[in-house]
Amino acid sequence: MKHKTIDLTAEVKRATLPDGLQGFLFPMYEAISNAFHSIEDRWENDLENKGRLDVTFDDQAREVTIKDNGSGFDEANLSAFLTPLTGNKYERGGKGFGRFMAFKVYSRVFYSSGQKKPDGMLTKGCYRYDPFSNDDNLIVVKETDGAGAHPHDCGVTVSMRSPKADFEDYFVLEGKDRKHNHTAEDIVSAVLDHFLIEFIQKKVPKHFVLTIQGATFNLYKYFHESLAVGGSRKEEVVIGTETVEITFDYFKVGEEHAKKHRLYFYANNRAASDLENISSGLNSNPFTEMKGEEEFRYYYLVAVSSDFFKSSQSRDRITNLHAKIHHNKTKKSIKDHLIAMAKAHILDLEQTYTSDRRLKMKEHVDHLIAIDPLLGSGLILSS
């Protein structure tokens, strides 16, 4: 089985990864994203209940394995897999290039799969993947020489092994040989952050499990226990000659998982920016509300998305947010306008806090006037 013709070696060499931990995790993100798509294709609206996705980060063997029970290498998926830059990924915000990026981090990649043929027969296979070969690209190997037998009737197992020298140390999570500061919890948080939009859109199976250092995290459960829906707003912004719709989704994050208010930008349903700290001008302490008899203390996480947004090739930033526009009689960057809108929405959502803050401001001004009556005259004259 062979790819259609393309100079993949040159394409991969030109491609860039995000910096640091995000770059190291990028191939894992891509494999998880492909698994989500495969699970959705097979289970459709019942994907939350019937889908299964297991991710193992093996810091000792220095390999990452992803197993899903999606549609596997059926006829359509296999054809797309063997066609670089396949068009069907564009419909989901992808570029059909992500699986090749694994070779920026790892030297060896293996697949095993189960799938249903058009006649209904179930088949399985185990392969070594070599996208740069002039001969076969998906090479049949023994299960013991590859990713092992796929555990489900249908779906794909991806095993990424032998990290390259620049990335080996990212597997060291503790001890004297550790050169980076990230922990197992940081990796869990990074995966949750990266796939926030998939959680929001209910495209994640309830069995989404990440195993790392022998500890098991059900990320679906982890997400839903730590976040609560805070609301959603839409705004129209004139950019040039175009009226653009922007969607703001608000989530309340328990203070054990956040220490500030944060904002993400998304392009094509894919996380495409670093976290923005938007705490300035908002409550420096967590907001509070009662959940039954318990007080829930939380910060806001804001997901900002629009068809207008364009992401970089590595999808770690939005490339068209820096142009300056006039909005509400103010000229500043699109990004700054959207952050200001997000803050205004939060203050509107938190009416009690906003009312209390205004009251405290009035009490402060009244106190100053009581100390210096001339200040009150000045305020009256200035108005």
KEDRENTOR-471975 format. One record per residue (C-alpha): residue number from 1; residue in three letters; chain; x, z, y. Coordinates in steps of 0.5 Angstrom, whole numbers. Layout:
R   num   residuo   cadena      px      pz      py
R   NUM       ALA        A       X       Z       Y
...
END
This chain:
R   num   residuo   cadena      px      pz      py
R     1       MET        A       0       0       0
R     2       LYS        A       3      -2       7
R     3       HIS        A       2      -1      14
R     4       LYS        A       0      -7      18
R     5       THR        A       6     -10      22
R     6       ILE        A       8      -5      28
R     7       ASP        A      15      -2      30
R     8       LEU        A      13       5      29
R     9       THR        A      20       7      29
R    10       ALA        A      21       5      37
R    11       GLU        A      14       8      38
R    12       VAL        A      15      14      35
R    13       LYS        A      22      15      39
R    14       ARG        A      19      13      45
R    15       ALA        A      13      18      44
R    16       THR        A      14      25      47
R    17       LEU        A      12      32      45
R    18       PRO        A      10      38      49
R    19       ASP        A      15      43      51
R    20       GLY        A      16      49      47
R    21       LEU        A      11      52      42
R    22       GLN        A       6      47      43
R    23       GLY        A      11      41      42
R    24       PHE        A      12      45      35
R    25       LEU        A       5      46      33
R    26       PHE        A       3      39      35
R    27       PRO        A       3      36      28
R    28       MET        A      -1      42      26
R    29       TYR        A      -6      41      31
R    30       GLU        A      -7      33      29
R    31       ALA        A      -8      35      22
R    32       ILE        A     -13      40      24
R    33       SER        A     -16      35      28
R    34       ASN        A     -16      29      23
R    35       ALA        A     -19      35      18
R    36       PHE        A     -25      36      23
R    37       HIS        A     -27      29      24
R    38       SER        A     -27      28      16
R    39       ILE        A     -31      34      15
R    40       GLU        A     -36      32      20
R    41       ASP        A     -36      25      17
R    42       ARG        A     -38      28      10
R    43       TRP        A     -43      34      12
R    44       GLU        A     -45      31      19
R    45       ASN        A     -50      37      22
R    46       ASP        A     -49      41      16
R    47       LEU        A     -41      42      17
R    48       GLU        A     -41      49      19
R    49       ASN        A     -44      51      13
R    50       LYS        A     -41      46       8
R    51       GLY        A     -34      45      11
R    52       ARG        A     -28      48       9
R    53       LEU        A     -21      48      12
R    54       ASP        A     -15      52      10
R    55       VAL        A      -9      52      14
R    56       THR        A      -2      55      11
R    57       PHE        A       4      57      16
R    58       ASP        A       9      59      11
R    59       ASP        A      15      62      15
R    60       GLN        A      19      63       9
R    61       ALA        A      18      56       6
R    62       ARG        A      18      53      13
R    63       GLU        A      12      48      12
R    64       VAL        A       5      48      14
R    65       THR        A      -1      45       9
R    66       ILE        A      -8      43      11
R    67       LYS        A     -13      43       6
R    68       ASP        A     -20      40       8
R    69       ASN        A     -26      38       4
R    70       GLY        A     -28      32       8
R    71       SER        A     -29      25       6
R    72       GLY        A     -22      24       4
R    73       PHE        A     -18      17       3
R    74       ASP        A     -25      13       2
R    75       GLU        A     -24       6       3
R    76       ALA        A     -26       6      10
R    77       ASN        A     -21      12      12
R    78       LEU        A     -15       9       8
R    79       SER        A     -16       2      11
R    80       ALA        A     -16       6      18
R    81       PHE        A     -10      11      16
R    82       LEU        A      -6       4      14
R    83       THR        A      -7       1      21
R    84       PRO        A      -3       4      26
R    85       LEU        A      -7       5      33
R    86       THR        A     -13       4      29
R    87       GLY        A     -19       3      34
R    88       ASN        A     -24       8      31
R    89       LYS        A     -20      14      33
R    90       TYR        A     -21      12      41
R    91       GLU        A     -29      14      40
R    92       ARG        A     -27      21      39
R    93       GLY        A     -21      21      44
R    94       GLY        A     -15      20      40
R    95       LYS        A     -10      14      39
R    96       GLY        A      -9      13      32
R    97       PHE        A      -2      15      33
R    98       GLY        A      -2      23      32
R    99       ARG        A       0      23      24
R   100       PHE        A       6      19      26
R   101       MET        A       8      25      31
R   102       ALA        A       9      29      25
R   103       PHE        A      16      26      24
R   104       LYS        A      18      28      31
R   105       VAL        A      18      35      28
R   106       TYR        A      19      34      20
R   107       SER        A      23      30      16
R   108       ARG        A      18      30      10
R   109       VAL        A      10      29       9
R   110       PHE        A       6      29       3
R   111       TYR        A      -1      28       2
R   112       SER        A      -6      29      -4
R   113       SER        A     -13      27      -4
R   114       GLY        A     -20      26      -7
R   115       GLN        A     -25      21      -5
R   116       LYS        A     -31      18      -8
R   117       LYS        A     -31      10      -9
R   118       PRO        A     -37       6      -7
R   119       ASP        A     -39       6     -14
R   120       GLY        A     -40      13     -14
R   121       MET        A     -34      15     -18
R   122       LEU        A     -29      21     -16
R   123       THR        A     -22      19     -16
R   124       LYS        A     -16      23     -14
R   125       GLY        A      -8      21     -11
R   126       CYS        A      -2      25      -9
R   127       TYR        A       3      21      -4
R   128       ARG        A       9      22       0
R   129       TYR        A       8      19       6
R   130       ASP        A      14      14      10
R   131       PRO        A      11      10      15
R   132       PHE        A      17       7      17
R   133       SER        A      19       4      10
R   134       ASN        A      19      -4      10
R   135       ASP        A      15      -3       3
R   136       ASP        A      10       2       1
R   137       ASN        A       8       7       6
R   138       LEU        A       4      11       2
R   139       ILE        A       8      12      -4
R   140       VAL        A       5      15     -11
R   141       VAL        A       8      21     -13
R   142       LYS        A       7      27     -18
R   143       GLU        A       3      33     -16
R   144       THR        A       9      37     -17
R   145       ASP        A      13      33     -13
R   146       GLY        A       8      33      -7
R   147       ALA        A       3      37      -4
R   148       GLY        A       0      39     -11
R   149       ALA        A      -7      37     -13
R   150       HIS        A     -12      37      -8
R   151       PRO        A     -17      43      -9
R   152       HIS        A     -24      40      -7
R   153       ASP        A     -28      34     -10
R   154       CYS        A     -26      30      -4
R   155       GLY        A     -22      31       2
R   156       VAL        A     -15      31       4
R   157       THR        A      -9      36       3
R   158       VAL        A      -3      35       8
R   159       SER        A       4      38       7
R   160       MET        A       9      38      13
R   161       ARG        A      16      40      10
R   162       SER        A      23      40      12
R   163       PRO        A      23      42      20
R   164       LYS        A      28      38      24
R   165       ALA        A      34      42      27
R   166       ASP        A      31      43      34
R   167       PHE        A      25      46      30
R   168       GLU        A      27      50      25
R   169       ASP        A      27      57      29
R   170       TYR        A      20      56      31
R   171       PHE        A      19      59      24
R   172       VAL        A      22      65      25
R   173       LEU        A      17      70      27
R   174       GLU        A      21      77      27
R   175       GLY        A      28      80      25
R   176       LYS        A      35      79      28
R   177       ASP        A      35      71      27
R   178       ARG        A      29      70      31
R   179       LYS        A      30      66      37
R   180       HIS        A      23      65      40
R   181       ASN        A      18      70      43
R   182       HIS        A      12      68      39
R   183       THR        A       9      72      34
R   184       ALA        A       3      70      29
R   185       GLU        A      -2      72      33
R   186       ASP        A       1      67      39
R   187       ILE        A       0      62      34
R   188       VAL        A      -7      64      32
R   189       SER        A      -9      64      39
R   190       ALA        A      -5      57      41
R   191       VAL        A     -10      54      35
R   192       LEU        A     -16      58      38
R   193       ASP        A     -14      55      45
R   194       HIS        A     -13      48      43
R   195       PHE        A     -19      47      39
R   196       LEU        A     -24      51      44
R   197       ILE        A     -28      45      45
R   198       GLU        A     -29      44      38
R   199       PHE        A     -32      51      37
R   200       ILE        A     -36      50      44
R   201       GLN        A     -39      44      41
R   202       LYS        A     -40      47      34
R   203       LYS        A     -36      42      30
R   204       VAL        A     -32      48      26
R   205       PRO        A     -34      50      19
R   206       LYS        A     -35      57      18
R   207       HIS        A     -29      57      13
R   208       PHE        A     -24      55      18
R   209       VAL        A     -18      60      15
R   210       LEU        A     -11      60      18
R   211       THR        A      -6      64      13
R   212       ILE        A       1      66      16
R   213       GLN        A       6      71      14
R   214       GLY        A       1      73       8
R   215       ALA        A      -5      75      13
R   216       THR        A     -11      71      13
R   217       PHE        A     -15      70      20
R   218       ASN        A     -22      66      19
R   219       LEU        A     -21      63      26
R   220       TYR        A     -29      61      26
R   221       LYS        A     -30      69      26
R   222       TYR        A     -25      71      30
R   223       PHE        A     -27      66      36
R   224       HIS        A     -35      68      35
R   225       GLU        A     -33      75      35
R   226       SER        A     -28      75      41
R   227       LEU        A     -32      70      46
R   228       ALA        A     -39      70      49
R   229       VAL        A     -43      64      52
R   230       GLY        A     -43      66      60
R   231       GLY        A     -47      59      62
R   232       SER        A     -46      52      64
R   233       ARG        A     -46      48      70
R   234       LYS        A     -45      41      72
R   235       GLU        A     -43      38      79
R   236       GLU        A     -42      31      82
R   237       VAL        A     -36      30      86
R   238       VAL        A     -35      24      90
R   239       ILE        A     -28      21      88
R   240       GLY        A     -26      14      92
R   241       THR        A     -32      10      91
R   242       GLU        A     -35      13      85
R   243       THR        A     -39      19      84
R   244       VAL        A     -36      23      78
R   245       GLU        A     -40      29      74
R   246       ILE        A     -36      35      72
R   247       THR        A     -38      40      67
R   248       PHE        A     -36      47      67
R   249       ASP        A     -37      51      61
R   250       TYR        A     -37      59      62
R   251       PHE        A     -34      64      56
R   252       LYS        A     -34      71      57
R   253       VAL        A     -27      73      53
R   254       GLY        A     -26      81      51
R   255       GLU        A     -21      84      55
R   256       GLU        A     -17      85      48
R   257       HIS        A     -16      78      48
R   258       ALA        A     -15      76      55
R   259       LYS        A     -12      80      61
R   260       LYS        A     -14      75      67
R   261       HIS        A     -19      69      68
R   262       ARG        A     -17      63      66
R   263       LEU        A     -19      55      66
R   264       TYR        A     -18      49      62
R   265       PHE        A     -18      42      63
R   266       TYR        A     -21      37      58
R   267       ALA        A     -20      30      57
R   268       ASN        A     -24      26      52
R   269       ASN        A     -26      32      48
R   270       ARG        A     -19      34      47
R   271       ALA        A     -15      40      51
R   272       ALA        A     -11      37      56
R   273       SER        A      -8      42      60
R   274       ASP        A      -4      49      60
R   275       LEU        A      -8      55      62
R   276       GLU        A     -10      56      69
R   277       ASN        A     -10      63      72
R   278       ILE        A     -16      63      77
R   279       SER        A     -16      71      78
R   280       SER        A     -14      70      85
R   281       GLY        A     -21      72      89
R   282       LEU        A     -25      74      83
R   283       ASN        A     -25      81      80
R   284       SER        A     -18      83      78
R   285       ASN        A     -21      88      73
R   286       PRO        A     -25      86      67
R   287       PHE        A     -33      85      69
R   288       THR        A     -37      89      65
R   289       GLU        A     -44      89      61
R   290       MET        A     -48      93      56
R   291       LYS        A     -49      90      49
R   292       GLY        A     -53      95      46
R   293       GLU        A     -50     102      47
R   294       GLU        A     -43      99      48
R   295       GLU        A     -40      97      54
R   296       PHE        A     -37      90      53
R   297       ARG        A     -31      89      58
R   298       TYR        A     -29      81      59
R   299       TYR        A     -26      76      63
R   300       TYR        A     -28      69      64
R   301       LEU        A     -25      63      60
R   302       VAL        A     -28      56      64
R   303       ALA        A     -27      49      60
R   304       VAL        A     -28      44      65
R   305       SER        A     -29      37      62
R   306       SER        A     -31      30      65
R   307       ASP        A     -31      23      63
R   308       PHE        A     -27      22      69
R   309       PHE        A     -21      26      67
R   310       LYS        A     -15      22      64
R   311       SER        A     -10      25      59
R   312       SER        A      -2      24      58
R   313       GLN        A       0      21      52
R   314       SER        A       2      28      49
R   315       ARG        A      -5      30      52
R   316       ASP        A      -2      36      55
R   317       ARG        A      -4      35      62
R   318       ILE        A      -9      31      66
R   319       THR        A      -6      25      70
R   320       ASN        A     -11      24      75
R   321       LEU        A     -13      31      78
R   322       HIS        A      -8      31      84
R   323       ALA        A     -11      26      89
R   324       LYS        A     -13      29      95
R   325       ILE        A     -21      28      97
R   326       HIS        A     -26      31     102
R   327       HIS        A     -31      36      99
R   328       ASN        A     -35      41     103
R   329       LYS        A     -32      39     109
R   330       THR        A     -25      41     106
R   331       LYS        A     -19      36     104
R   332       LYS        A     -15      38      98
R   333       SER        A     -13      36      91
R   334       ILE        A     -19      35      86
R   335       LYS        A     -16      40      81
R   336       ASP        A     -16      45      87
R   337       HIS        A     -23      43      89
R   338       LEU        A     -25      44      81
R   339       ILE        A     -22      51      81
R   340       ALA        A     -26      53      87
R   341       MET        A     -32      51      84
R   342       ALA        A     -31      55      78
R   343       LYS        A     -30      61      82
R   344       ALA        A     -36      60      86
R   345       HIS        A     -40      59      79
R   346       ILE        A     -37      66      77
R   347       LEU        A     -39      70      83
R   348       ASP        A     -46      67      82
R   349       LEU        A     -46      68      75
R   350       GLU        A     -44      75      77
R   351       GLN        A     -49      77      82
R   352       THR        A     -49      85      81
R   353       TYR        A     -41      84      82
R   354       THR        A     -42      80      88
R   355       SER        A     -47      84      91
R   356       ASP        A     -43      90      90
R   357       ARG        A     -37      87      93
R   358       ARG        A     -41      85      99
R   359       LEU        A     -44      92     100
R   360       LYS        A     -37      95     100
R   361       MET        A     -34      90     105
R   362       LYS        A     -40      92     110
R   363       GLU        A     -38      99     109
R   364       HIS        A     -31      98     110
R   365       VAL        A     -33      94     117
R   366       ASP        A     -38      99     119
R   367       HIS        A     -32     105     117
R   368       LEU        A     -27     101     122
R   369       ILE        A     -33     100     127
R   370       ALA        A     -34     108     127
R   371       ILE        A     -27     109     128
R   372       ASP        A     -26     104     134
R   373       PRO        A     -33     102     137
R   374       LEU        A     -29      96     141
R   375       LEU        A     -28      93     134
R   376       GLY        A     -36      92     134
R   377       SER        A     -36      89     141
R   378       GLY        A     -31      84     139
R   379       LEU        A     -35      82     132
R   380       ILE        A     -41      81     136
R   381       LEU        A     -37      77     141
R   382       SER        A     -34      73     136
R   383       SER        A     -41      71     133
END
